[in-house]
Amino acid sequence: MKADPKGVLTGAHYLDGDHAITEGALAAGCRFFAGYPITPSTETAERFAERIPTIGGVFIQMEDELGSIAAVLGAAWAGRKAMTVTSGPGFSLMMENFGLGAMMEVPCVIANVQRGGPSTGLPTLTGQADMMQVRWGSHGDYEIIALSPNSPQECFELTIKAFNLSEQYRVPTFVMTDECVGHMTEKVVIPPADEIELTPRRWYDGPKDEYLPYLPDDDMVPPIIKAGDGYRIHTTGLTHDERGYPVINAECQEKCVRRLLEKIQKHADKIIEIEEEATNNAEVIVMSYGITSRVALKAVEEARKAGIRVGILRLITVWPFPEKRVNALSKKIKAWVVPEINYGQMVLEVERCAAGQAKTIHVPHGGGWVHDPADILKAIKEAVR
Amino acid sequence: MPEIRFSGYGGQGIIRSGFIVGKACSLYDEKHATLNQAFGPEARGSACSAQVVVSDDRVLYPYITIPDILVSMSQEAYDKFEPELQKKGLLLIDEDLVRPKPIRDKITMYAIPATRMAEEMGNRIFANLVMLGFFTAMSDVVSADAMRKAIPGSVPDRFLDKNLEAFNKGYDFGMALKGAKKEPSPQKKAQAEPKAKAKKA
């Protein structure tokens, strides 16, 4: 399915990452936005407010972040492609309903323009410290998908990809950017609408009286209907059977929740996108994501000048984590170097998947700025010592 | 790979200046340009700045480290950012708003009464465009053509002509200053002499 030209601002633009998220969403067919302004994500909402009414969409400034994500879930059930955007404190407030979205299997997109935390932390300055929160922040067992852009161009592209994945797997999907990329302005090329491939919603097309809202297809994802179109539906945060009715026992829990996990886990190879360079002959690999991946490249260039064989693995998909690949590469290298703007989050995944086969060296940064490439270089040198 | 800092006080269009230069470089001069704005509690009236990194290759590190060019449109911004300017760097100031210290480290400084020129056009709001014209003339960062293409859409449509006029004023002022610095060509000399005589007469 191709994009609707109405939402596609084809051409070369000079845009910041926040605005590029809006343009990606509109190109992907998003026609409902509910949000509550918070630095450094407000520019995304502002652009939605300006643009979405002109192409037949709805913008609502909600009373808070709890309402924002709830409205997004409702709009998705009513048939719209919907999203919201926030930053740390708002992200924390949305946690309960992320779980509801995962449990009710609602296709929707949430962007988090990360800033320094905890709490209100550094409102205007960058951070990457919500990477574990996005995966585990809501209670119970569930899976989500999260992507991490490192430029305004990728903010545009990965927001489209996020919508496509959320439709394919009926799961809340996250664009985990940060203040630096959000407020960075660069060239963004938006292609013609007929070059933008979209994943349509998985509409149910069987007989009305036979519809079961949680009867999955072969790929474990159930088709969906639009609330109000005359189908009998029931959806709930409670553990439910194929009819969507609550069934409060261990058997149903096993069936219901296991499918929520496996529909992502079993398709992880298809979902995961990573960027690798010179990993085959590497003695050390720098793994990073988002803005840190660009800063790390400066250090990698210097290390290569010093004769060190450095590979690069960049996470474009952060969750699910590319565990098989990290495990396989760990057999061949001395060490991983993992810079990130937090005190140790994705590095824990690297360590887990390396399973003792390679050293893992973390290069932390508390937030407020990006790394000094010299600190990453130092870690690379230490890795091969 | 020049690193540029535009600085002044909030409300002068400093961020907009960085935006226009970045847009001109990356959309019309086939270079890569990354703009970052100092994002703090800056408000109208306090020191603010925009950072632009321009490169033939993709910009990796997104912030400026040691700026090669500093544009200052207020004393406070000059005082704050001048010390970080690269040795032998380029310094452009609004001569009515900045009282510079003695030149250090072979820095090249040029001055323009940008705000006064904008006021003569009717509104000081155009001072940043005068400065951008001057910047375009005095640095090799961006072509005047690319700048003239980048201005439409970057300023309110109803003031486009005024903004272009302001840009041209600053550009011409810079080119004239550059011409005066160089050894005048015989032709220009010939043209200049009668005028000089006329003045004497």
Interface residues (C-beta under 8 A of the other chain):
Chain A: A12 H13 Y14 D16 P40 T124 L125 E179 C180 H183 M184 T185 E186 K187 I291 R294 V295 L297 K298 W369 V370 P373
Chain B: F19 G22 K23 S26 L27 H32 A33 T34 L35 N36 Q37 F39 G40 P41 V59 L60 Y61 P62 Y63 A150
